[in-house]
């Protein structure tokens, strides 16, 4: 039985859309995964020595233990937001002669191996090995490690029990907040007292049994809950959100492009991935804080230019690079309707430009860092509006990957191809380089002027470029219809 | 109205469509039948300039569909769910299409009021996005949208599939009224022989991309078709 399930899992993995990604993307994703693993490994191996050096009087294990309560709560919050039990996957297996109990055990058992549970082990295991090398009791450390592993699993199953309850989430959030507050204001350090429980496990490893009991109880609770829900109208039910129509008639003033603008606003707001892109663009506003507050970058104006472009360009970049793939699911409809292609492209342009302008308005507080920085942001905004928005439209005509909007938002790379990597060069590197050259060899202010001038030039020649872009889209129409029609 | 002139489509060496000549006069209700892979949808896609034919061209109302886009103004179509915008409610979708076809809000509302019976209170004001509607109700939306903006040509691929029996009968009524005045040309493909024979005055059978039968519908047509397909 299990071998059947494993075979299914293997096929799902190998044939999944993410596995079929381009090689560049695979390498990039692999690189990110590796980066996290190395980080955790490094902390695991070096953590002991760093703590010993910084706080020579205390026991590193006790320090780690005193923070474990925080780690557990933070882990729960993270999982609450990110990890869902994949019950939908068993739907096609329901009418096959497999006992429901084994289906439930399969889903639950599978979750024990999720990435959420694996990553932390890269810290705990090397840390435990270092402890043994440094002369801690082997049995004590093993008991402690055993407890850690069981604890991660317990958190895993606890999350599924509370996942649908907002009250539970608020409670955990409140608990974590008040623990940190109490600690900060030196009222009462509950976390470190809680940590002593883990000290006891180290001293008397037999207590590790308790965490095993907790895990077994949590698993049983999960099993009972899920076993009662293996019906299409219970747990395996796709939730249907009630449609909320907002009056967008104000957009009618935009004239011919209004229907497309309204459609785009709805597209952005009603699909997870586009919504993430939209909200993230406001986070990009804070990008400058990283660069402007650090002395090192003060002397590297080209890097500051880079940050300035990002501050106002978050939306144009993240949304613009997937034009027109956002509309891939209904591309055939658009292509059989009577409207000029120009209107469609124009609406995307208006959207990018107005969002960039809005982000620019919101970036006014950067005046705090001085007029020079603000001039830089202004130059970046003009460049984003004049050059980048047009360039992104042009680059979009090379998009040949369908985006399925119903798929999740964060970390979804659907629709990504080499185009997305190549566009970064003119969008980011080109203005940086220009700025650097003029700044270095001509003088400080000329850098801003040139970058802004390119933007202004783009605006002046907009019609000319738009004609060019429109022709390219019309020429590539059939290739796009064909590519967007294929399953992502 | 529509002239299909030596249209063929090849993918590599495989020929999926090869039609010498086919003339569809204005106001005709034209039915297309054939087994899977006969080339029905390919023909419709070429007619809508969504794919390019390997040879030949389709001319509709003196406009070669591949050369000009003027035909889009008088052509309404529904091929598959990629003609729907999944994240819109039916009302918003109709308004979007209406906007593109020069209808204002009042026009759209009065247009939709004719279809109350067809929608059967399952489509409008349900506070659901198109992606959350059942297949049948999605189809109703697509079919009605294809008739928006006074089209002269209406192209429907498999309109009867997924519809419940009552709605199938209502759709037949709608299609018959549409061609009553002999002004609107309707092209319908279907796997259901009895439906097409009932709705269409002319039926063309495609097999492996070629026209094998071209029949003016009569009382014997259904039997003739059934005999042909009972292999």
Interface residues (C-beta under 8 A of the other chain):
Chain A: X240 X241 X242 X243 X244 X245 X258 X259 X262 X263 X266 X267 X270 X271 X329 X330 X331 X332 X333 X335 X336 X337 X338 X339 X405 X406 X478 X481 X482 X485
Chain B: X48 X49 X50 X51 X52 X69 X72 X73 X75 X77 X79 X80 X82 X83 X84 X85 X86 X87 X88 X89 X91 X92 X96 X97 X99 X100 X101 X126 X127 X128 X129 X131 X132
